[in-house]
Amino acid sequence: MKRRRILVVVQRYGEEVVGGSESHARIVAERLARSNDVEVATTTALDHWTWRPHFPQGTSELNGVRVRRFPIASGRAGDYKDVERHVLFEEHTLADEHRWLRLQGPHSPALLDFLSREGHGYQAVLFYTYIYEPTALGLPLVPERSALISTAHDERPLRLVPFRALFQLPRAMGFLTPEERDLVRREFHNDHVPDEVLGIGLDPPPPADPSGFRERHRLEGPVVLYLGQVSEAKAVDELLSMWTAYRNTARDGTLVLVGPLGMKLPERGDVVSLGRVLDDEKWSALAAADALALPSHLESLGIVLLEAWQVGTPVIVPAWNAVTAGQVARSGGGLTYQSQERFPRVLAALLAEGKFRGRQGRAWVERECAWDVFDARVQRLVDAAAFDA
């Protein structure tokens, strides 16, 4: 296999960075670095909202990958939400859309200057994700050797003019799921661009202590777990409403919420919020749960579903989230609900057949998320994007 010089461009990068696309970018960079010369071009930001400088500017190394961090000229502007509302819901100009892209941040002219000056020195340049300026303005500087890993959702910004050309330009495209590929193909009619559905690779789960988890938190009866940001943005308010309807028909059960708290919760004995937990406790929670609920409407890849299946825990997701519903359909590792009103009945059915569904999910993840399978997909994407002249 030919050793190549590869650059990964992503808005944030580091072990401290929490984010699906950023985590995927780091995994890809580190896997490719085992047999290639891999560098990352990113910013000094840790937080994706303020884009304040956190990491030192300049070049460093992380897990065998050379990381180039560029300064941010401006982060997310104070009037960003007003501009976004205008661009997404009102009559506006093309100039308004370009202004929105810059105000969203991170605005890093130094990173773009580096791509313009040095980008042609790499055989392949992999860009994450479509919605931020480093990709939207950076990819057009090196289209003949680029791959776009878009992590696209079915969301209003996807229809803005600056992105129409972007999805036509790369030499190859990487998707996290078949549903993301279907969305992009439907929206941009770019079937001529070669693509690869990457998925993700996963290490085996660490040892867990499900009985200890139940004892520590005094949990009895069926346990339904939610793992992630506890906020309305992730539809946790809907989950609480559906849980109330379920408990009106069920004798017992506890809803356990694990993750940073971003909303007010009702005071009731059958809803337990644990906040952030350490990794060991997370895996114990997954193993202790009788089911995992993921109610969010938008996901580029439901990694928490994959982790639940790794320990044999079945899942329940809304049918209107194409990505997570697709994962459940392909794996057989859970059930989907067609409406909030049907959630109680579907959850009861899932709890009744949970072990069978959990085994199906575990077998599917072991096949689909094996590292050799993932590495082969990433290599095919690089091969399709590479400019080896």
C-alpha positions, 0 to 999 in steps of 0.5 A: 500500500502506497504511503501518502501525505494526508491532511485532515481539516476539522474545526476543532481537534483534541482528546478534550473535544466532545463532538461526533464529527470531531471525534470521527476526524480524530479516529480517522487521522490516527488510524491513517497515521499507522501507514501514512504521513498524517497532519491535521489543520485545525483551530485553537478552539475547544468550545464550538459556541464561543470558539475562544482560544484554548489550545496553543497556536502552532504545531504539536503532536498527538498520538502520532499525528502532527497537529497544526493549530491556527488562530481564530480571527473571530468566533461566533458573533453576538448577533449570530442568532438574529442573522441566522434567523433572518437567513433561514426564515426570511427573504435575504441576499447571497451576501447575507448567507456569506455573512452568516457563515463568517459570523457562525465561526470559526473564522480563521484566515490563517488556516485558509491561507495555509491551505491555499499555500501548502494544500497542494503538497498533500496527496489527499485532504479530508474535510470535516464538516460541511457547515463550518468555514474551514471546510466551506471555504477551504475545500474549494482551494484544493478540490482535485485532491479532496474528500468531504466527510459532510456529517450532513443533517436534514436541516435548513442550512444545508439548503443555503447557496454557499453549500450548493457548489461545495457538494459538487467539488470534492473528488470523493465523499465520505458518509457516516450512514447510508441515510446521510448519503441518500440525503446528500444525493437527493439534495445535490444530485451529485451521484457522479462523485465517488463515495464511501459509507464509513461508519465507525470502528469500535474497541471492545467494551471495558468490563462493566458492573451492572448490578453495582450500578443498580445498587448504587442508585437504588434502581428497581424494576425495568431501567430505561437509560438516556445517555447524552446532553439532557436538553430540549434540543435533544428531545429529552422534554419529549422523552419525559412526556412519553415516559409519563405516559408509559408509567401510567400503564406500567407498574414500575420502572425508572428513567435514568438520565446520564449527561450534562444537564441543560433543562429543568427536570420534574421532581419525581421518584422514577426519573433519576438524573446523574449528570456527567459520569466517568467512563466506567460508570457510563458502561455500567449504566449501559450494561445495567439498562433494560433499554436505551432511549434516544429520542433526538430528531437529528443525528449523523451517527448514533454512536450511543446506539452502537455502544448499547449494542456492544453490551447487549442492550436494545434501543428505542428511537423515533421512526422520523429520525432516518439515521437512527431508525435506519441503524435499528432496521439494519441491526435488528437491535431495537424498535422504532415508534411512529408517534409519541402516543405509541411510545408506551406500547412500543417500549413495553414490547421492547422490554418484553423481547429485549434480550433477543434484540440486544443479541441481534444488535451485538452481533451486528456491531461486531460485524460492522464496527470491526477495525479492519472493516472500518480501516478498509473503508477509510482507505478506499475513500483516500484512494478515491480522493488522492491526487498522486501525480 
